[in-house]
Amino acid sequence: MQTQSTSGPVSGTAANPYLSTLWQQAEKNFEAGEHDAAEGICLQLIGLAPERPMPYALLSKLCLLKGQVRPATSNALLASQRVAGARWQDIITISSTLREVGEHQLAHEVLSFIDPRAPANRDGLLDVGRQYSALGDQPRALHCIDLARSSGDDRRISNHAPDAAVGVADQVDRAIESCGDGGRHNKKFGHTHLLLAQLGLKDGAEGRIEHIRNALNAPDLDSDDVACMQYALFKELDVLDRIDEAWPALMEGAKMRRSVTEYNAEKENRAFDALMRTASARFLDRCGVVSTDVIPIFIVGMPRAGTASMARILANHPQIATGGERNDFRQQMQWVNNVRLPAEPDGNFGNFVAYVNYSVLGRRYLEKTRWLTEGKAFFTDSQPMNFMLCGPIMRALPHAKIIHLRRHPMGSCFSALTQLFGHGRYPYSYALEELANHYRNFDRLMRHWHDIAPGRILDVRYEDLLAQPELQAMRVQKYLGLSGIVGITAIPANQAAATASNGLLPSQISRNRKADGWRRYQRELAPLLALLSEQTDAYEAAGKALLRSRL
């Protein structure tokens, strides 16, 4: 069933001015931080008109702000049951609320109540596309963008195209088209420049560099525009090997993003310490009891270490469904504990892990991801940050498989440094000292997981994946207990695993200068190398030992 926009600020309240006035007051209270007052009005609205969805959606947000995950989930579910006849704006809000509490299947389903071809919904097509993209449905996201363009709406296309168009690997031409039009309308728009630079095209780079530098002189740039354009400038100069010019642009972009990003190294250190104390040698003695008819494959590692490439390789196997980069495990941990984790875990993280009912957690995770399995025996969950939760994953899902993508410490950190992530993602990646701090935490935690669960996690070296993709794919399939399929590394054969981070992968896994591109900036990266000397020496020594064993 689909709907057109037919009502006022709260679906169905236009005919009742009193309800509309109440709702507007609730929104004002919420925006002003007067949460108790907003909650009271929502409860009043539910009593007067229980069929309206938005008071439930706002209650869900209020519960999350209090850290009450289960009531937040319940209210989001109640909102989802009342979307028929709602405005597109309200449906998107409800979908976002469902996604925030881990109800991804419902978040996707409620969007089907918006008819993208209805004239009343035309102004919402780009927002609908963005929501589909956030849910990992890039084909529908692109469809909405195409419909917006066909209706003559180019106002914000360049703002949305990076989320959707980049996410489909065989859509490079469409990505250029989607962003090029917006760029011509607004030469200073940062995302446009960045997306075009990410294509890595030498042809036309000189002209794009000139446009970016001119745009950086505009008087009304915000921090996002500056960061995007400086990263774009770095990438355009880097592809031309103009190292001395590229590095300052990268540092300026990183500085700008870091100025609006929170990262506390000491807080992170305490969180890792607490986690390792809690998940000690006996942590896995009592594991959850769950169904084993579907086997999750968690693909973890530092960002830009090959997790997305591995997911797309495995997507070619007929017995493996693609789940994408998911937050379900973390979200279900929050539901089980009825506590919302802060974006940056602290010293209390150990207690959070200690008091989980792991049988309930495992069952809920499998229940909430079953819609992704497509009836197959395996499915991938390629959220890199799940490396922090390998212990809880093995305890909640004893049959789960974990593939750990490892990359040279310097290559891993440099690749993260050169990527402008979305706000709130990988906040350590904009300063060399903070990158080193996080990598050291990452390295010691992964060694800890191996210590408490020998043989449970398969390490795959990024450099080996590039140099010997078929051999590494066979190793992975053997680890999974599957018969090896030759040619599984032909990534374009399966686009389902494309994400915004891997959408512009080359046509096949092959070695290129980006694998060890950090060496081109070895002088500039000397402070980082000094901070990671121990980890670098250990990684290189292990690589040499592995090579000798093969010989």
MOLIN-V319144 format. One record per residue. N is the residue number from 1. RES is the residue in three letters. SS is DSSP state (~ for helix, > for strand, _ for the rest). Layout:
BEGIN
n->[N:N]
res->[RES:RES]
ss->[SS:SS]
END
This chain:
BEGIN
n->[1:2:3:4:5:6:7:8:9:10:11:12:13:14:15:16:17:18:19:20:21:22:23:24:25:26:27:28:29:30:31:32:33:34:35:36:37:38:39:40:41:42:43:44:45:46:47:48:49:50:51:52:53:54:55:56:57:58:59:60:61:62:63:64:65:66:67:68:69:70:71:72:73:74:75:76:77:78:79:80:81:82:83:84:85:86:87:88:89:90:91:92:93:94:95:96:97:98:99:100:101:102:103:104:105:106:107:108:109:110:111:112:113:114:115:116:117:118:119:120:121:122:123:124:125:126:127:128:129:130:131:132:133:134:135:136:137:138:139:140:141:142:143:144:145:146:147:148:149:150:151:152:153:154:155:156:157:158:159:160:161:162:163:164:165:166:167:168:169:170:171:172:173:174:175:176:177:178:179:180:181:182:183:184:185:186:187:188:189:190:191:192:193:194:195:196:197:198:199:200:201:202:203:204:205:206:207:208:209:210:211:212:213:214:215:216:217:218:219:220:221:222:223:224:225:226:227:228:229:230:231:232:233:234:235:236:237:238:239:240:241:242:243:244:245:246:247:248:249:250:251:252:253:254:255:256:257:258:259:260:261:262:263:264:265:266:267:268:269:270:271:272:273:274:275:276:277:278:279:280:281:282:283:284:285:286:287:288:289:290:291:292:293:294:295:296:297:298:299:300:301:302:303:304:305:306:307:308:309:310:311:312:313:314:315:316:317:318:319:320:321:322:323:324:325:326:327:328:329:330:331:332:333:334:335:336:337:338:339:340:341:342:343:344:345:346:347:348:349:350:351:352:353:354:355:356:357:358:359:360:361:362:363:364:365:366:367:368:369:370:371:372:373:374:375:376:377:378:379:380:381:382:383:384:385:386:387:388:389:390:391:392:393:394:395:396:397:398:399:400:401:402:403:404:405:406:407:408:409:410:411:412:413:414:415:416:417:418:419:420:421:422:423:424:425:426:427:428:429:430:431:432:433:434:435:436:437:438:439:440:441:442:443:444:445:446:447:448:449:450:451:452:453:454:455:456:457:458:459:460:461:462:463:464:465:466:467:468:469:470:471:472:473:474:475:476:477:478:479:480:481:482:483:484:485:486:487:488:489:490:491:492:493:494:495:496:497:498:499:500:501:502:503:504:505:506:507:508:509:510:511:512:513:514:515:516:517:518:519:520:521:522:523:524:525:526:527:528:529:530:531:532:533:534:535:536:537:538:539:540:541:542:543:544:545:546:547:548:549:550:551]
res->[MET:GLN:THR:GLN:SER:THR:SER:GLY:PRO:VAL:SER:GLY:THR:ALA:ALA:ASN:PRO:TYR:LEU:SER:THR:LEU:TRP:GLN:GLN:ALA:GLU:LYS:ASN:PHE:GLU:ALA:GLY:GLU:HIS:ASP:ALA:ALA:GLU:GLY:ILE:CYS:LEU:GLN:LEU:ILE:GLY:LEU:ALA:PRO:GLU:ARG:PRO:MET:PRO:TYR:ALA:LEU:LEU:SER:LYS:LEU:CYS:LEU:LEU:LYS:GLY:GLN:VAL:ARG:PRO:ALA:THR:SER:ASN:ALA:LEU:LEU:ALA:SER:GLN:ARG:VAL:ALA:GLY:ALA:ARG:TRP:GLN:ASP:ILE:ILE:THR:ILE:SER:SER:THR:LEU:ARG:GLU:VAL:GLY:GLU:HIS:GLN:LEU:ALA:HIS:GLU:VAL:LEU:SER:PHE:ILE:ASP:PRO:ARG:ALA:PRO:ALA:ASN:ARG:ASP:GLY:LEU:LEU:ASP:VAL:GLY:ARG:GLN:TYR:SER:ALA:LEU:GLY:ASP:GLN:PRO:ARG:ALA:LEU:HIS:CYS:ILE:ASP:LEU:ALA:ARG:SER:SER:GLY:ASP:ASP:ARG:ARG:ILE:SER:ASN:HIS:ALA:PRO:ASP:ALA:ALA:VAL:GLY:VAL:ALA:ASP:GLN:VAL:ASP:ARG:ALA:ILE:GLU:SER:CYS:GLY:ASP:GLY:GLY:ARG:HIS:ASN:LYS:LYS:PHE:GLY:HIS:THR:HIS:LEU:LEU:LEU:ALA:GLN:LEU:GLY:LEU:LYS:ASP:GLY:ALA:GLU:GLY:ARG:ILE:GLU:HIS:ILE:ARG:ASN:ALA:LEU:ASN:ALA:PRO:ASP:LEU:ASP:SER:ASP:ASP:VAL:ALA:CYS:MET:GLN:TYR:ALA:LEU:PHE:LYS:GLU:LEU:ASP:VAL:LEU:ASP:ARG:ILE:ASP:GLU:ALA:TRP:PRO:ALA:LEU:MET:GLU:GLY:ALA:LYS:MET:ARG:ARG:SER:VAL:THR:GLU:TYR:ASN:ALA:GLU:LYS:GLU:ASN:ARG:ALA:PHE:ASP:ALA:LEU:MET:ARG:THR:ALA:SER:ALA:ARG:PHE:LEU:ASP:ARG:CYS:GLY:VAL:VAL:SER:THR:ASP:VAL:ILE:PRO:ILE:PHE:ILE:VAL:GLY:MET:PRO:ARG:ALA:GLY:THR:ALA:SER:MET:ALA:ARG:ILE:LEU:ALA:ASN:HIS:PRO:GLN:ILE:ALA:THR:GLY:GLY:GLU:ARG:ASN:ASP:PHE:ARG:GLN:GLN:MET:GLN:TRP:VAL:ASN:ASN:VAL:ARG:LEU:PRO:ALA:GLU:PRO:ASP:GLY:ASN:PHE:GLY:ASN:PHE:VAL:ALA:TYR:VAL:ASN:TYR:SER:VAL:LEU:GLY:ARG:ARG:TYR:LEU:GLU:LYS:THR:ARG:TRP:LEU:THR:GLU:GLY:LYS:ALA:PHE:PHE:THR:ASP:SER:GLN:PRO:MET:ASN:PHE:MET:LEU:CYS:GLY:PRO:ILE:MET:ARG:ALA:LEU:PRO:HIS:ALA:LYS:ILE:ILE:HIS:LEU:ARG:ARG:HIS:PRO:MET:GLY:SER:CYS:PHE:SER:ALA:LEU:THR:GLN:LEU:PHE:GLY:HIS:GLY:ARG:TYR:PRO:TYR:SER:TYR:ALA:LEU:GLU:GLU:LEU:ALA:ASN:HIS:TYR:ARG:ASN:PHE:ASP:ARG:LEU:MET:ARG:HIS:TRP:HIS:ASP:ILE:ALA:PRO:GLY:ARG:ILE:LEU:ASP:VAL:ARG:TYR:GLU:ASP:LEU:LEU:ALA:GLN:PRO:GLU:LEU:GLN:ALA:MET:ARG:VAL:GLN:LYS:TYR:LEU:GLY:LEU:SER:GLY:ILE:VAL:GLY:ILE:THR:ALA:ILE:PRO:ALA:ASN:GLN:ALA:ALA:ALA:THR:ALA:SER:ASN:GLY:LEU:LEU:PRO:SER:GLN:ILE:SER:ARG:ASN:ARG:LYS:ALA:ASP:GLY:TRP:ARG:ARG:TYR:GLN:ARG:GLU:LEU:ALA:PRO:LEU:LEU:ALA:LEU:LEU:SER:GLU:GLN:THR:ASP:ALA:TYR:GLU:ALA:ALA:GLY:LYS:ALA:LEU:LEU:ARG:SER:ARG:LEU]
ss->[_:_:>:_:_:_:_:_:_:_:_:_:_:_:_:_:~:~:~:~:~:~:~:~:~:~:~:~:~:~:~:_:_:_:~:~:~:~:~:~:~:~:~:~:~:~:~:~:_:_:_:_:_:~:~:~:~:~:~:~:~:~:~:~:~:_:_:_:~:~:~:~:~:~:~:~:~:~:~:~:_:_:_:_:_:_:_:~:~:~:~:~:~:~:~:~:~:~:~:~:_:_:_:~:~:~:~:~:~:~:~:~:~:>:_:_:_:_:~:~:~:~:~:~:~:~:~:~:~:~:~:~:~:~:_:_:_:~:~:~:~:~:~:~:~:~:~:~:~:~:_:_:_:_:_:_:~:~:~:~:~:~:~:~:~:~:~:_:_:_:_:~:~:~:~:~:~:~:~:~:~:~:~:~:~:_:_:_:_:~:~:~:~:~:~:~:~:~:_:_:_:_:_:_:~:~:~:~:~:~:~:~:~:~:~:_:_:_:_:_:_:_:~:~:~:~:~:~:~:~:~:~:~:~:~:~:~:~:~:_:_:_:~:~:~:~:~:~:~:~:~:~:~:~:~:~:~:~:_:_:_:_:_:_:~:~:~:~:~:~:~:~:~:~:~:~:~:~:_:_:_:_:_:_:_:_:_:_:_:_:_:_:_:_:>:>:>:>:>:>:>:_:_:_:_:_:~:~:~:~:~:~:~:~:_:_:_:_:_:>:>:>:_:_:_:_:_:~:~:~:~:~:~:~:~:~:~:_:_:_:_:_:_:_:_:_:_:_:~:~:~:~:~:~:_:_:_:~:~:~:~:~:~:~:~:~:~:~:~:~:~:~:_:_:_:_:_:>:>:>:>:_:_:~:~:~:~:~:~:~:~:~:~:~:~:~:_:_:_:_:>:>:>:>:>:>:_:_:~:~:~:~:~:~:~:~:~:_:_:_:_:_:_:_:_:_:~:~:~:~:_:~:~:~:~:~:~:~:~:~:~:~:~:~:~:~:~:~:~:~:~:~:_:_:_:_:>:>:>:>:>:~:~:~:~:~:~:_:~:~:~:~:~:~:~:~:~:~:~:~:_:_:_:_:_:_:_:_:_:_:~:~:~:_:_:_:_:_:_:_:_:_:_:_:_:_:_:_:_:_:_:_:~:~:~:~:~:~:~:~:~:_:_:_:_:~:~:~:~:~:~:_:~:~:~:~:~:~:~:~:~:~:~:~:~:~:~:~:~:~:_]
END
